Amino acid sequence: MAMEFDLIPFDTRVEENGEGEKVDVSATSTRTFFCVMVITDQIEQESIDVSIWGSADGENWGAHPILKLPQQFYRGQTRAVLELVLRPEIKFIRARWELNRWGRVAPLPMFRLGLHLQEVPAMPQQVSPASVSAGS
């Protein structure tokens, strides 16, 4: 069964920098995830930067994210692939977000968003034409 979870629950309202709960991904078989971030509401003159961080122990998250989504200003969907095959030490992941507002001082920045991850299933083994004709 492929893993599927939210790093940021759908329609979460954020008004300041923060981070989500850690998720244990050690049970994943492919270590590859399709990420979909959906922004459902925002105000003008602001941006959000969302990144995914990895950890071997769930406590130490390193100095750099393992995936940084493109900076967003408006409502809509952003898709990305998180590939952990070359990072076998990573057992936990979490989302972090940073808000920026310019122009008028008030109100505070505000976004409503969600970040959903779904494990990409393993591709079936390809049968080569040579092996099919050799068995005939």
ZIWO-V763058 format. One record per residue. N is the residue number from 1. RES is the residue in one small letter. PHI is phi in whole degrees, 0 to 359 (* if undefined). Layout:
BEGIN
<<N,RES,PHI> <N,RES,PHI>>
END
This chain:
BEGIN
<<1,m,*> <2,a,288> <3,m,287> <4,e,208> <5,f,196> <6,d,253> <7,l,280> <8,i,230> <9,p,303> <10,f,306> <11,d,68> <12,t,288> <13,r,267> <14,v,241> <15,e,232> <16,e,205> <17,n,303> <18,g,190> <19,e,212> <20,g,270> <21,e,287> <22,k,283> <23,v,235> <24,d,279> <25,v,249> <26,s,293> <27,a,274> <28,t,295> <29,s,269> <30,t,264> <31,r,59> <32,t,230> <33,f,232> <34,f,267> <35,c,253> <36,v,231> <37,m,257> <38,v,239> <39,i,258> <40,t,258> <41,d,200> <42,q,195> <43,i,249> <44,e,284> <45,q,56> <46,e,206> <47,s,219> <48,i,225> <49,d,245> <50,v,246> <51,s,225> <52,i,244> <53,w,245> <54,g,241> <55,s,212> <56,a,279> <57,d,241> <58,g,80> <59,e,240> <60,n,259> <61,w,252> <62,g,74> <63,a,259> <64,h,223> <65,p,289> <66,i,271> <67,l,206> <68,k,240> <69,l,284> <70,p,300> <71,q,302> <72,q,239> <73,f,237> <74,y,227> <75,r,295> <76,g,144> <77,q,244> <78,t,230> <79,r,240> <80,a,204> <81,v,245> <82,l,257> <83,e,247> <84,l,250> <85,v,303> <86,l,275> <87,r,235> <88,p,297> <89,e,288> <90,i,284> <91,k,247> <92,f,229> <93,i,226> <94,r,205> <95,a,262> <96,r,230> <97,w,222> <98,e,232> <99,l,256> <100,n,223> <101,r,228> <102,w,226> <103,g,79> <104,r,298> <105,v,288> <106,a,257> <107,p,278> <108,l,295> <109,p,297> <110,m,207> <111,f,228> <112,r,245> <113,l,207> <114,g,210> <115,l,226> <116,h,252> <117,l,239> <118,q,227> <119,e,296> <120,v,280> <121,p,292> <122,a,294> <123,m,283> <124,p,294> <125,q,297> <126,q,278> <127,v,265> <128,s,282> <129,p,301> <130,a,294> <131,s,288> <132,v,289> <133,s,287> <134,a,290> <135,g,279> <136,s,277>>
END
